[in-house]
């Protein structure tokens, strides 16, 4: 079904059309210009798909994409430059270096929750690294797909970058073909399907997944600030964020104070009627909406819980039993379960039984607790006293571990993800030492031992 399309891209790549610095930088700059020129249309599309305000659309999607473009444009020449490394005495005389080369034709499968950001962000790195790209956006974010496709068609030839629309059938058919790399962002369950399909061709993958990212609040934390930053991280995009705080673990003595401040900041952010506030996003589809309602309908609601046709209020749940359904799967909505602990050890005992999350948020000023978290827990990313903001730093790798994913990107790591770092040795011909050649005598063996010390 897609053989001809992929074949055209491979021919385009094999002709060396994407390799030069001048070509890569030209297309990255053209892409930046096209995004800037279509900013209003992108914001309008994100509002149609997810109810995102202009400000939120720029802060969480358009702005980060432009930032990544600027980063790649600024550093591309350095990223492409071969890196000299030392050569051991056994190779004398020789020159050794690491040569970054593109992988070829790559497939990028992006989700609906940040439909512009999570398609363009890896695509930028793939282009910077010199690849051709087939991009498969989500079927749920149709308005954003339309404007994204328009932008990419205005910048790239079809043989360079192509957008393939469709649902599960189209994705399945794409995965039957052989790519040089697959980059997927989405759920853990679909990630398993992607990895299984990729294994048939030994295709390497990056899987940006999710999981239940905890926000742990210890008794020495600034509770007011913690509530503000957790409210921000949880309610951006109405909780439809892979690194949103999924649940709260809080010192029992601080629970009521946290609830008071959390409610206060919801009112400050969205007034007392978030369901009617244009700054508060909607749930992407009825399917996802119904799933969220089913997750909390039988739980003890501390506040919130109301909804209209497309939006669900910020909702806080009092959880006593960790075996309930909402604690067994990623929430991906504006619902926040809260659990308490009395002793610090309880936190680590609980987390040791859970899968490694994509993000870990710990609110504490205690150096010993910070050190214990850093050294005894594993997560894709770790933030002390804030949420989400590690994603905004191009100098930090972003990615999961275990069930929350594999591989990483952002900044130099995006370039590395879509590159093969080839080991190169350039031997000189004016000298050839016979030590390595048969027969390996005792004398030669003694010399080899000395060389290898």
C-alpha positions in Angstrom: 0.0 0.0 0.0 2.8 2.4 0.9 5.7 0.7 -1.0 5.8 3.3 -3.8 5.8 6.2 -1.4 8.6 4.8 0.7 10.6 3.8 -2.4 10.5 7.4 -3.7 11.8 8.6 -0.4 14.6 6.1 -0.3 15.6 7.0 -3.9 15.6 10.7 -2.9 17.8 9.9 0.1 20.1 7.7 -1.8 20.7 10.4 -4.4 22.2 12.5 -1.5 19.5 15.1 -1.7 19.3 15.6 2.1 23.0 15.3 3.0 24.6 18.7 2.8 24.7 21.3 5.5 23.4 23.9 3.1 20.3 21.7 2.2 19.5 20.9 5.8 19.8 24.5 7.1 17.8 25.8 4.1 14.9 23.6 4.9 15.0 24.2 8.6 14.9 28.0 8.0 12.0 27.6 5.5 10.1 25.5 8.0 10.6 28.2 10.7 9.4 30.9 8.3 6.3 28.9 7.3 5.3 28.2 11.0 5.7 31.9 11.9 3.5 32.9 8.9 0.8 30.4 9.8 0.8 31.0 13.6 -2.8 32.2 13.7 -4.0 29.2 11.7 -2.1 26.8 14.0 -3.7 28.4 17.1 -7.1 28.2 15.5 -6.6 24.5 14.7 -5.5 23.7 18.2 -8.6 25.5 19.6 -10.9 23.4 17.3 -9.2 20.1 18.3 -8.5 20.6 22.0 -10.0 24.0 23.0 -6.6 25.4 23.7 -6.4 29.2 24.1 -4.1 31.3 22.0 -1.7 31.7 24.9 -1.6 28.0 25.8 -1.2 27.0 22.2 1.9 29.2 21.8 3.4 28.3 25.2 3.0 24.6 24.9 3.2 23.9 21.1 4.2 26.7 18.7 6.9 28.2 21.0 8.7 24.9 21.9 8.7 24.0 18.2 10.3 27.3 17.2 12.7 27.0 20.1 13.8 23.5 18.8 14.2 24.9 15.3 16.4 27.8 16.6 18.5 25.3 18.6 19.1 23.0 15.6 19.8 25.9 13.2 22.3 27.4 15.7 24.2 24.2 16.4 23.7 22.2 13.2 27.2 22.7 11.8 28.8 21.6 15.1 26.4 18.6 15.3 27.4 17.5 11.7 31.1 17.8 12.2 33.1 14.6 12.6 34.6 14.2 16.0 38.3 13.2 16.2 39.2 10.6 18.8 42.5 9.2 19.9 44.1 6.1 18.2 45.9 3.5 20.2 49.5 2.6 19.6 48.4 -0.7 17.9 46.9 1.4 15.1 49.9 3.6 14.5 50.0 5.4 12.2 46.3 6.2 11.8 43.6 8.8 12.3 40.3 7.8 14.1 37.1 9.8 14.1 33.3 9.5 14.6 31.2 10.4 11.6 27.5 11.2 12.1 25.4 10.0 9.2 21.6 10.0 8.7 19.7 6.8 9.0 17.6 7.1 5.9 13.8 7.1 5.7 12.2 7.4 9.1 8.6 7.1 10.3 7.2 9.4 12.9 3.9 8.5 14.5 2.5 11.4 16.7 -0.3 11.6 19.2 -3.4 13.9 19.5 -2.7 15.6 22.8 0.0 17.9 21.5 -0.5 17.3 17.8 1.7 20.1 16.5 4.5 19.9 19.0 4.9 16.1 19.1 5.0 15.7 15.3 7.2 18.7 14.5 9.7 18.3 17.4 11.1 14.9 16.3 10.7 15.8 12.6 13.0 18.8 13.1 15.7 16.6 14.4 15.2 14.0 11.7 15.6 16.7 9.0 18.6 18.2 10.9 20.2 14.8 10.9 19.7 14.4 7.1 16.8 11.9 6.8 13.6 11.8 4.8 10.4 11.5 6.8 7.0 9.9 6.6 4.8 11.5 9.3 1.6 9.8 10.6 -0.4 12.2 12.8 -3.3 11.1 15.0 -6.8 10.7 13.5 -8.3 12.6 16.4 -6.7 16.0 15.9 -7.9 16.6 12.3 -7.8 20.4 12.3 -4.1 20.5 13.4 -3.2 17.7 10.9 -4.7 19.9 8.1 -2.6 23.0 8.9 0.5 20.9 9.7 0.2 19.1 6.3 -0.2 22.5 4.5 3.0 23.8 6.2 5.0 20.8 5.4 3.8 20.7 1.8 4.8 24.3 1.4 8.3 23.6 2.7 9.3 20.0 1.5 9.0 17.9 -1.7 6.8 14.8 -1.1 10.0 12.7 -1.6 11.5 14.5 1.4 8.6 14.8 3.9 5.2 13.2 3.5 2.2 13.3 5.8 0.1 10.1 5.8 -3.4 10.5 7.2 -5.7 7.7 8.5 -6.6 5.6 11.4 -5.5 2.2 12.8 -5.7 0.5 9.4 -3.3 3.0 7.8 -0.9 2.9 10.7 -0.9 -0.9 10.6 -0.2 -0.9 6.8 2.7 1.6 7.3 4.2 -0.6 10.0 4.3 -3.5 7.5 6.9 -1.7 5.5 10.6 -1.4 6.3 11.9 1.9 7.6 15.3 2.9 8.9 13.9 4.2 12.1 10.5 4.5 13.8 9.8 7.3 16.4 6.5 6.8 18.3 4.8 8.9 20.9 1.7 7.4 22.5 0.4 4.8 25.0 2.4 1.9 26.4 -0.1 -0.6 24.9 0.3 0.8 21.4 4.1 1.1 22.0 4.2 -2.7 22.3 2.5 -3.1 19.0 5.0 -0.6 17.3 7.9 -2.5 18.8 6.6 -5.8 17.7 6.1 -4.6 14.1 9.5 -3.0 14.0 11.2 -6.2 15.2 10.2 -8.0 12.0 12.6 -5.7 10.1 15.1 -5.2 12.9 14.1 -1.5 12.8 15.3 0.6 15.8 12.7 2.6 17.6 12.2 5.4 20.0 9.1 4.9 22.2 7.9 8.0 24.0 5.2 6.5 26.2 3.7 7.6 29.6 2.6 6.0 32.8 1.6 7.2 36.2 3.9 10.1 37.1 3.7 10.8 40.9 3.9 14.1 42.6 5.2 13.5 46.1 4.8 16.2 48.7 6.9 15.9 51.9 6.2 17.7 55.1 8.9 20.3 54.7 7.6 21.5 51.3 6.3 24.9 50.5 2.7 23.6 50.2 1.2 26.8 48.7 3.8 26.8 45.9 3.5 23.0 45.4 -0.3 23.4 44.9 0.2 26.2 42.4 2.8 24.3 40.3 0.9 21.0 40.5 -2.3 22.8 39.4 -0.4 24.2 36.5 1.1 20.9 35.5 -2.1 18.9 35.9 -4.5 21.3 34.1 -2.5 22.4 31.1 -4.3 20.8 28.2 -6.9 19.6 30.7 -4.5 17.0 32.0 -4.0 15.4 28.6 -0.2 15.5 29.0 2.0 12.5 29.2 4.1 14.1 32.0 1.2 15.5 33.9 1.2 14.7 37.6 -1.0 11.5 37.6 -1.5 11.4 41.4 -0.5 13.0 44.7 1.3 11.3 47.5 1.3 13.7 50.4 2.3 13.8 54.0 -0.9 13.3 56.0 -0.4 16.4 58.0 -0.3 18.6 54.9 -3.3 17.2 53.0 -5.9 19.8 54.0 -3.6 22.7 53.4 -2.8 21.4 50.0 -6.5 20.9 49.1 -7.2 24.5 50.2 -4.4 26.0 48.0 -5.2 23.7 45.1 -8.8 24.9 45.0 -7.6 28.5 45.4 -5.3 28.3 42.3 -8.0 26.6 40.2 -10.2 29.6 40.9 -7.3 32.0 40.2 -6.4 30.3 36.9 -9.9 29.7 35.5 -12.3 31.6 37.8 -14.9 29.5 39.6 -16.5 28.2 36.4 -13.7 26.5 34.4 -16.4 24.6 32.3 -17.4 28.0 30.8 -13.9 29.4 30.6 -12.2 29.6 27.2 -8.8 29.3 28.8 -9.7 25.8 30.0 -9.3 23.1 27.3 -11.7 20.4 26.3 -11.4 16.6 26.1 -10.3 15.5 22.6 -13.2 13.1 21.8 -16.3 11.4 23.3 -14.4 8.1 23.6 -11.8 9.7 25.8 -14.4 11.8 27.6 -16.5 8.7 28.5 -13.4 6.8 29.7 -12.5 9.6 32.1 -16.0 9.8 33.6 -16.0 6.1 34.2 -12.6 6.3 36.0 -13.9 8.5 38.8 -17.7 8.2 39.0 -17.6 5.7 41.9 -14.7 7.5 43.8 -14.9 9.9 46.7 -14.8 13.4 45.1 -13.2 16.1 47.3 -14.2 18.8 44.9 -15.0 19.2 41.2 -16.4 16.3 39.2 -18.9 18.2 37.1 -18.8 18.2 33.4 -20.6 19.4 30.2 -20.6 17.9 26.7 -16.8 18.4 26.1 -15.2 19.5 29.4 -14.6 18.0 32.8 -13.9 20.2 35.8 -10.6 20.0 37.7 -11.4 17.2 40.1 -9.7 16.0 43.2 -10.3 12.5 44.6 -9.7 11.1 48.0 -8.2 7.6 47.5 -7.9 5.1 50.3 -7.5 1.9 48.2 -4.6 1.9 45.7 -6.2 -1.0 43.9 -9.1 1.0 42.4 -9.2 1.4 38.6 -8.0 5.0 38.5 -4.8 4.0 40.2 -4.1 1.2 37.7 -3.9 3.1 34.5 -2.7 6.5 33.3 -5.5 9.1 33.8 -4.8 11.6 31.0 -7.3 14.1 32.1 -8.0 16.8 34.8 -8.7 14.3 37.6 -6.1 14.1 40.4 -6.2 11.3 43.0 -4.7 12.2 46.4 -3.1 9.6 48.7 -1.4 10.2 52.1 1.5 8.7 53.9 2.7 9.1 57.5 6.4 7.9 57.2 8.9 8.7 54.4 9.7 5.0 54.0 6.1 4.4 53.0 6.6 6.5 49.9 9.6 4.5 48.7 8.0 1.2 49.5 5.0 2.2 47.4 7.0 3.5 44.5 9.3 0.5 44.4 6.3 -1.7 43.5 5.2 0.6 40.6 6.5 0.8 37.0 9.1 3.4 36.3 7.2 6.7 35.4 8.0 9.1 32.6 8.3 11.9 35.2 8.8 12.1 39.0 7.9 15.3 40.9 9.2 15.6 44.4 8.4 18.6 46.6 10.9 18.9 49.4 13.8 21.1 50.5 15.4 18.3 52.5 18.8 17.4 50.9 18.8 13.8 52.3 15.4 13.1 50.8 16.5 14.5 47.5 19.6 12.4 47.5 17.5 9.3 48.3 15.1 10.0 45.5 17.9 10.6 43.1 19.8 7.4 43.9 17.0 4.9 44.7 14.2 5.7 42.3 14.2 5.5 38.5 12.1 7.7 36.1 12.4 9.3 32.7 12.9 12.7 34.3 13.1 14.1 37.8 12.1 17.5 39.0 12.3 18.9 42.5 9.7 21.5 43.5 8.1 21.9 40.1 6.2 20.0 37.3 6.6 19.7 33.5 9.4 22.2 33.1 12.2 19.8 32.3 10.5 19.4 28.9 11.3 23.0 28.2 15.0 22.6 28.5 16.6 21.7 25.1 19.9 20.9 26.9 18.2 18.0 28.8 17.3 14.7 27.2 13.6 13.8 27.3 12.4 10.2 27.3 11.2 7.3 29.4 12.6 4.2 31.0 11.1 0.7 31.3 7.3 0.9 30.7 7.5 4.6 30.2 9.5 4.3 27.0 13.0 4.0 25.5 15.2 6.4 23.6 15.4 10.2 24.1 15.2 13.4 22.2 15.4 17.3 22.4 18.4 19.3 21.3 21.5 17.3 20.5 19.7 14.1 21.6 17.2 14.5 18.8 20.0 14.8 16.3 21.7 11.8 17.8 18.4 9.8 17.7 18.1 10.1 14.0 21.8 9.6 13.3 24.2 6.7 13.1 27.6 7.5 14.6 30.0 5.7 12.3 33.4 4.6 13.6 36.1 5.5 11.1 39.8 4.5 11.1 42.0 6.0 8.4 45.3 3.9 8.4 48.4 5.4 6.8 50.3 3.3 4.3 53.8 4.5 4.8 54.4 2.1 7.7 53.2 -1.5 8.4 54.3 -3.1 11.7 54.4 -6.9 11.5 53.5 -7.6 15.2 49.9 -8.4 14.5 50.5 -10.8 11.7 50.9 -14.6 12.1 52.8 -16.3 13.5 52.3 -14.7 16.9 55.6 -15.7 18.5 56.4 -15.4 22.2 58.4 -12.2 21.5 55.4 -10.7 19.6 53.1 -11.7 22.5 55.3 -9.8 25.0 55.3 -6.7 22.8 51.4 -6.9 22.4 51.1 -7.2 26.2 53.1 -4.0 26.7 51.1 -2.2 24.1 47.8 -3.2 25.7 48.8 -2.0 29.2 
